[in-house]
Amino acid sequence: MIVKLGYVAMSVELQNASPSQTMTFAQFEKIKDRDAAIRKLERIAVSNLENCLRLLKHNAGNQIHFFRLSSRLIPLANHEELLDWDYIKPLKGTLEKLASYIKENPSRIDFHPDHFVVLNSPDKDILKNSLNTLAMHERLLKGMGIDTEHRCVLHVGGGYNDKEKALELFIHNWAYVSPAIQKMIMLENDDTTFSVKDTLYLCEKLGLPMVFDYHHHLANHEEDDWQDDWERIMGTWSQSPLPIKMHISSPRSEKDFRAHADTIDPRMFLHFLNQIKGTVPEIHCMIEAKQKDAALFQLVKDLHGSEGVTWIDQSSFIIG
């Protein structure tokens, strides 16, 4: 089984390469000339995208083939006071540079939109804003020449004191999601409300891949163990052009179990991999750790010399 490691959004190794520089609406309003304020937003967005290119070059130099882009690339992109702003147009040249680089250095790139993107919300405005934000992600993916299928991971959303009703509300609201946006979505089990079984219910009903988060499962599971559902999780990927994807993180402490640690516990990770060994040809593991790429490098170092691990390159290995 091939295992590929990836990390999230930014590097702790590269200096001055944040892809999430921002500007609040309060700061925007302080600039008296609206056009000048919009130009400033555009400069920030261009700088964020240029830093994405630096990050992708950093990844290529370290043979990392899996990366999550920041969802905060374009500040105020869908703010209600800026709906007339065509934010993609001024980014076209920078997006084309990214597209050209990605074509020459292929890797798996995706997004995990922020927690305010909630498709099962009973509030029509929240749903509308969520769909606008997802449309922005689609435009960015297209601008970078990335196939949009299965590139955005979402949580199910809020429980609203009635989990069963909240699941049905997701199915009801799914009808308002355009086919192009539906095609982008993957669902992930969370650490407080929607368990593996809850998430599988939606994934199987709507034909969506499920991103299994092992740490979330340990924080939020009923009597059943994840292994009872592993075959079903794999089944949700049967129609996807991409290998199965999961999230890995480690608890910060027993007391603060849900919070992500700085790095990954190699024993916990290896134990999991040995349990699924041979069930899939390839799995991509997204590291969610405070130390970002440094956590990936540390995990690689920790796994070197482990029994049954044969390295392909600096971030990929075979376990068998």
C-alpha positions as CSV (number, residue, x, y, z in Angstrom):
1,M,0.0,0.0,0.0
2,I,1.4,3.4,-1.0
3,V,1.1,6.2,1.5
4,K,1.5,9.8,0.5
5,L,1.8,12.6,3.2
6,G,0.6,16.1,2.8
7,Y,0.2,19.2,5.0
8,V,-2.0,22.2,5.4
9,A,-1.9,25.7,3.8
10,M,1.3,27.2,5.0
11,S,5.0,26.5,5.9
12,V,6.8,27.1,9.1
13,E,10.1,26.6,7.2
14,L,9.6,29.3,4.5
15,Q,9.9,32.9,5.7
16,N,7.3,35.6,4.7
17,A,5.2,33.2,2.6
18,S,1.8,33.5,4.2
19,P,-1.1,32.8,1.7
20,S,-3.6,34.1,4.2
21,Q,-2.7,37.8,4.5
22,T,-6.0,39.7,5.1
23,M,-7.8,43.0,5.4
24,T,-10.9,43.5,7.6
25,F,-14.0,45.3,6.3
26,A,-13.4,48.0,9.0
27,Q,-9.9,48.6,7.5
28,F,-11.4,48.6,4.0
29,E,-13.9,51.3,5.1
30,K,-11.2,53.5,6.5
31,I,-9.8,54.0,2.9
32,K,-11.9,56.9,1.6
33,D,-11.4,56.1,-2.1
34,R,-13.3,52.9,-2.7
35,D,-11.4,52.0,-5.9
36,A,-8.1,52.4,-4.0
37,A,-9.4,50.2,-1.3
38,I,-10.4,47.5,-3.8
39,R,-6.9,47.8,-5.5
40,K,-5.4,47.2,-2.1
41,L,-7.5,44.0,-1.6
42,E,-6.4,42.9,-5.0
43,R,-2.7,43.4,-4.1
44,I,-3.2,41.3,-1.0
45,A,-4.9,38.5,-3.0
46,V,-2.1,38.6,-5.6
47,S,0.5,38.4,-2.9
48,N,-1.3,35.4,-1.3
49,L,-1.3,33.6,-4.6
50,E,2.3,34.3,-5.3
51,N,3.1,32.8,-1.8
52,C,1.1,29.8,-2.9
53,L,3.4,29.4,-5.8
54,R,6.4,29.7,-3.4
55,L,4.8,27.0,-1.3
56,L,4.3,24.7,-4.2
57,K,7.9,25.1,-5.3
58,H,9.0,24.3,-1.7
59,N,6.8,21.2,-1.8
60,A,8.3,20.1,-5.2
61,G,11.8,20.6,-3.8
62,N,10.9,18.3,-0.9
63,Q,9.0,15.8,-3.0
64,I,5.7,16.5,-1.3
65,H,2.8,15.7,-3.6
66,F,-0.3,16.5,-1.5
67,F,-1.2,20.0,-0.3
68,R,-4.2,21.9,1.0
69,L,-4.5,25.5,-0.2
70,S,-5.6,28.2,2.2
71,S,-9.3,29.2,1.9
72,R,-8.4,32.8,2.8
73,L,-6.6,33.7,-0.4
74,I,-9.0,36.5,-1.4
75,P,-9.9,38.8,1.6
76,L,-13.6,39.9,1.6
77,A,-14.3,38.0,-1.6
78,N,-18.0,37.5,-0.8
79,H,-18.6,40.4,1.5
80,E,-22.2,41.8,1.1
81,E,-20.8,45.3,0.5
82,L,-18.4,44.1,-2.3
83,L,-20.7,41.9,-4.4
84,D,-19.9,44.1,-7.5
85,W,-16.2,43.3,-7.2
86,D,-15.0,40.8,-9.9
87,Y,-12.1,39.5,-7.8
88,I,-10.9,36.8,-10.2
89,K,-10.2,39.2,-13.1
90,P,-7.2,41.0,-11.5
91,L,-5.8,37.6,-10.4
92,K,-5.9,36.0,-13.8
93,G,-2.2,36.4,-14.6
94,T,-1.1,35.0,-11.2
95,L,-3.5,32.1,-11.4
96,E,-2.1,31.3,-14.9
97,K,1.4,31.2,-13.4
98,L,0.1,28.7,-10.8
99,A,-1.7,26.7,-13.5
100,S,1.5,26.4,-15.5
101,Y,3.5,25.3,-12.5
102,I,0.9,22.8,-11.4
103,K,0.8,21.3,-14.9
104,E,4.6,20.8,-14.9
105,N,4.7,19.6,-11.3
106,P,1.5,17.6,-10.7
107,S,0.4,17.1,-7.1
108,R,-2.9,16.6,-5.3
109,I,-4.2,20.0,-4.3
110,D,-7.5,20.7,-2.5
111,F,-9.3,23.0,-0.1
112,H,-11.0,22.8,3.3
113,P,-13.3,25.8,3.4
114,D,-13.7,27.5,6.8
115,H,-16.2,26.4,9.5
116,F,-18.8,29.1,8.4
117,V,-19.5,27.2,5.2
118,V,-22.5,25.2,6.5
119,L,-24.7,23.4,4.0
120,N,-27.2,22.1,6.5
121,S,-28.1,25.5,8.0
122,P,-31.8,26.4,8.4
123,D,-30.8,30.0,7.8
124,K,-31.2,31.0,4.1
125,D,-28.5,33.7,4.3
126,I,-25.9,31.4,5.8
127,L,-26.7,28.8,3.1
128,K,-26.4,31.5,0.4
129,N,-23.1,32.7,1.8
130,S,-21.8,29.2,2.0
131,L,-22.7,28.6,-1.7
132,N,-21.0,31.8,-2.7
133,T,-17.8,30.8,-0.8
134,L,-17.9,27.4,-2.5
135,A,-18.3,29.1,-5.9
136,M,-15.2,31.2,-5.1
137,H,-13.3,27.9,-4.5
138,E,-14.5,26.5,-7.8
139,R,-13.3,29.7,-9.6
140,L,-9.9,29.4,-8.0
141,L,-9.5,25.8,-8.9
142,K,-10.5,26.4,-12.5
143,G,-8.1,29.4,-12.6
144,M,-5.3,27.1,-11.5
145,G,-6.3,24.4,-14.1
146,I,-7.2,21.9,-11.4
147,D,-10.0,19.4,-12.0
148,T,-12.6,20.4,-9.5
149,E,-13.9,16.9,-8.7
150,H,-13.6,16.1,-5.0
151,R,-11.4,19.0,-4.0
152,C,-13.3,20.6,-1.1
153,V,-13.7,18.9,2.3
154,L,-16.6,20.0,4.4
155,H,-18.0,19.1,7.8
156,V,-21.7,18.1,7.9
157,G,-22.5,21.3,9.8
158,G,-24.5,22.1,12.9
159,G,-26.5,19.7,15.0
160,Y,-29.1,22.3,16.0
161,N,-30.2,20.1,19.0
162,D,-31.6,17.4,16.7
163,K,-29.0,15.5,14.9
164,E,-31.4,13.4,12.8
165,K,-33.2,16.5,11.6
166,A,-29.9,18.2,10.9
167,L,-28.8,15.3,8.6
168,E,-32.1,15.5,6.7
169,L,-31.7,19.2,6.4
170,F,-28.4,18.6,4.7
171,I,-30.2,16.4,2.1
172,H,-32.9,18.9,1.7
173,N,-30.4,21.8,1.1
174,W,-28.3,19.7,-1.2
175,A,-31.0,20.3,-3.9
176,Y,-30.0,24.0,-3.8
177,V,-26.4,23.2,-4.6
178,S,-25.5,23.4,-8.3
179,P,-24.1,20.2,-9.9
180,A,-20.7,21.9,-10.4
181,I,-20.4,22.6,-6.7
182,Q,-21.8,19.1,-5.7
183,K,-19.0,17.6,-7.8
184,M,-16.4,19.3,-5.6
185,I,-17.6,18.1,-2.2
186,M,-16.2,15.5,0.2
187,L,-17.5,15.1,3.7
188,E,-15.5,14.6,6.9
189,N,-16.6,13.2,10.3
190,D,-16.2,15.7,13.1
191,D,-15.0,15.6,16.7
192,T,-18.2,16.6,18.5
193,T,-21.4,16.0,16.5
194,F,-21.4,13.9,13.3
195,S,-19.7,10.6,13.8
196,V,-18.4,8.2,11.1
197,K,-21.8,6.5,10.8
198,D,-23.6,9.8,10.5
199,T,-21.2,11.1,7.8
200,L,-21.4,7.7,6.0
201,Y,-25.2,8.0,5.9
202,L,-24.9,11.2,3.9
203,C,-22.0,10.1,1.7
204,E,-23.8,6.9,0.7
205,K,-27.1,8.7,0.1
206,L,-25.6,11.5,-2.0
207,G,-22.7,9.7,-3.6
208,L,-19.9,11.6,-1.9
209,P,-16.5,10.4,-0.8
210,M,-15.9,10.4,2.9
211,V,-12.7,11.8,4.4
212,F,-12.0,9.8,7.5
213,D,-10.5,11.8,10.4
214,Y,-9.0,9.2,12.8
215,H,-8.4,11.7,15.6
216,H,-12.0,13.1,15.3
217,H,-13.3,9.5,15.5
218,L,-11.3,8.9,18.7
219,A,-12.8,12.1,20.2
220,N,-16.4,11.3,19.0
221,H,-17.5,7.8,18.5
222,E,-20.3,5.6,19.7
223,E,-19.8,1.9,20.6
224,D,-18.7,0.8,17.2
225,D,-15.0,0.9,16.2
226,W,-14.0,2.6,12.9
227,Q,-12.8,-0.8,11.5
228,D,-16.4,-1.9,11.4
229,D,-17.1,0.9,8.9
230,W,-13.8,0.9,7.0
231,E,-15.2,-1.1,4.0
232,R,-18.0,1.4,3.7
233,I,-15.6,4.3,3.9
234,M,-13.5,2.8,1.1
235,G,-16.7,2.2,-0.9
236,T,-17.5,5.9,-1.0
237,W,-14.3,6.4,-3.0
238,S,-15.1,3.8,-5.6
239,Q,-16.3,6.3,-8.2
240,S,-13.7,9.0,-7.5
241,P,-10.7,9.6,-9.9
242,L,-8.6,10.2,-6.7
243,P,-7.1,7.8,-4.2
244,I,-8.8,7.6,-0.8
245,K,-8.0,10.5,1.5
246,M,-7.9,10.9,5.3
247,H,-6.8,13.4,7.9
248,I,-4.3,12.6,10.6
249,S,-3.6,14.6,13.7
250,S,-2.7,13.8,17.3
251,P,-4.3,15.0,20.5
252,R,-2.5,17.8,22.2
253,S,-3.0,16.0,25.6
254,E,-5.4,13.7,27.4
255,K,-7.0,16.8,29.0
256,D,-7.1,18.7,25.7
257,F,-7.9,15.7,23.5
258,R,-9.7,17.5,20.7
259,A,-7.0,20.1,20.0
260,H,-4.3,19.3,17.5
261,A,-0.7,18.7,18.7
262,D,2.3,20.4,17.2
263,T,3.4,17.1,15.5
264,I,2.1,13.6,14.8
265,D,2.5,10.6,17.1
266,P,4.3,8.1,14.8
267,R,3.2,5.1,16.8
268,M,-0.4,6.0,16.6
269,F,-0.2,6.6,12.9
270,L,1.8,3.4,12.2
271,H,-0.7,1.4,14.2
272,F,-3.5,2.7,12.1
273,L,-1.7,2.0,8.8
274,N,-1.0,-1.5,9.9
275,Q,-4.7,-2.0,10.5
276,I,-5.7,-1.0,7.0
277,K,-2.7,-2.4,5.2
278,G,-3.7,-4.2,2.0
279,T,-7.2,-2.9,1.9
280,V,-6.5,-0.1,-0.6
281,P,-3.7,0.3,-3.2
282,E,-2.9,3.9,-2.2
283,I,-4.0,6.4,0.6
284,H,-3.2,10.1,0.9
285,C,-2.8,11.3,4.5
286,M,-3.3,15.0,5.2
287,I,-1.4,16.1,8.3
288,E,-3.3,18.5,10.5
289,A,-0.7,19.7,13.0
290,K,0.4,23.1,14.4
291,Q,3.9,22.7,12.9
292,K,2.6,22.3,9.3
293,D,5.4,21.1,7.0
294,A,7.8,20.8,9.9
295,A,5.4,18.2,11.4
296,L,5.6,16.3,8.1
297,F,9.4,16.4,8.1
298,Q,9.4,15.2,11.7
299,L,7.0,12.3,11.0
300,V,9.2,11.2,8.1
301,K,12.2,11.3,10.4
302,D,10.4,9.3,13.0
303,L,9.2,6.7,10.6
304,H,12.6,6.0,9.0
305,G,13.8,2.6,10.1
306,S,10.3,1.4,11.1
307,E,9.6,-2.2,10.3
308,G,7.6,-2.7,7.0
309,V,8.2,0.9,5.8
310,T,9.9,1.2,2.4
311,W,10.5,4.8,1.2
312,I,9.6,5.9,-2.3
313,D,10.8,9.5,-1.9
314,Q,10.9,12.2,0.8
315,S,7.2,12.1,1.6
316,S,5.9,8.8,0.2
317,F,6.4,5.2,1.3
318,I,5.1,1.7,0.9
319,I,3.8,-0.2,3.9
320,G,3.6,-3.9,3.7
